[in-house]
Amino acid sequence: MEGAAVDREQLERLLVALGSGLVERRQALRLSLLAALAGEHTLLIGPPGTAKSALARRIHLAFREARYFERLLTRFTVPEELFGPLSIRALEEDRYERHTAGFLPDAAVAFIDEVFKANSAILNALLTLLNEREFDNGAGRQRCPLISVVGATNQVPEDEVAEAFFDRFLLRLSVGPVSADGFRSLLQADAATGAALPDEAAPPVIAEAHQLSAAARGALVRAAVGVGLPPPVFALIAELRAWLAAQHCYVSDRRWVKIARLLRMAAASEGRAAVAAWDLGLVPFCVAAEAEAQQAVADWLAARLGLREAYAPPRLSRVVEAFEAQLKLEREANDLDYDESGRLRFSALGQAEALADAFGGDRELQGGGAFADERAGELASAIGDAKGGAGALRMTYTRKRRYGRRHVAARTHQIDALLQRIAGYQAELCAERAALQAWAAQAIWADPAFIAAAQASLAHTTQALVDLVHRARAARAGFEALPRLDVEGTEPAPVEHEPLLD
């Protein structure tokens, strides 16, 4: 990779070599390397014996000629153990300086185990070193070649100094024991290496040609600077920021800047000129500490990415429900006319129409006249007899309302417009699914679980749109089947519903 700004295939080969012998640590390894490429730090959170130190040592092997430093901190650790011993010669000259060669200020990659067990004096010195890559050595500041620090802890304490130090680690990765499915592979790997614990396994031998030189990493950094952050991706990040604020999850402005830098590095290392929306699957590891909180962010992203509010199933479902409710209302409507006492008005013409329907729709009855009066009288007499000769006649016959051609055409035309809009949404959604598939095929850093969740979300939305199309077509058929009048009629007001978005 000496002369190339980006070589995705070589990065893949490097990652395969680095992951040799590790069980269920693929994602932690990849994210830690991505953080190092972006000049950021990673914190591994988990119990002892879960290969945290092995991960850090392998990150060091990714970089050619990179000095490595490792230290386990305790509450008895003194600054000399991390930053080097005091210079006797400098003390003789009334200067307070340290010999830093071979210690943390001289390292390119470092692993600090139990990082929060150090005292506040050490943590305060580490704050500047991790963020500015500088070490206060005596009266001056020493520039440090630090690329990345991998820290490890069993738990994160809650105090002011620890929180400031915690914020220096962009990626927070939970590392737990292997799963039941991976346990057999763990024991088989142990038998092959002869190591008692994962951390004791000999690190793999990485060919120098696969390692990243300083020039290659510099080329990647320069390429990342030129990667674009498209407006839609920026809008998604802003939306996520607002959602996190509503969840009372504080993310500092400095961290958002670092997140954008990480996303640009992910795109540059994969040979892309712009950040993709799907790259945001990396963000949960940057904005939350606990695995449960990270999963909540990942779930929100998986359900949100690739979808626009325009074709969100809940919104479209409410639109279809408006048509279904209108259809039910028009199917059940009738044309009966009641008087002030609650009795039906029973004119000769109305009786004739009732008789026409009752006796099979005889066209002669619908015209009224003497014949209609006679037959209406027969019906009235029959009804009166059925009621025991009561003097007051209450009509029990009902007639469904009928609709003209303009009414039905207006309803079906409005649903046709909805169906056309949904068809456009379906085409857009199909393109998003194809884009996700293409992105996943070339992704180096993506979490497979996040990809699967995003694909499932888009598939669910696709099926939801299909179901809504069936419902809308059924409503259209229902309007076409309404009782008809053989007249043009009047055009009704459109069915009111939520506005359809572009």
Helices and strands as residue ranges (DSSP letters): H 8-18, H 26-37, E 42-45, H 52-61, E 68-72, H 79-83, H 88-92, G 104-106, E 109-113, G 115-117, H 120-132, E 134-137, E 140-143, E 148-153, H 160-166, E 171-174, H 180-193, G 198-200, H 214-225, H 231-246, H 253-269, G 277-282, H 284-287, H 291-304, G 309-311, H 313-332, H 348-358, G 365-367, H 369-386, H 405-442, H 448-480
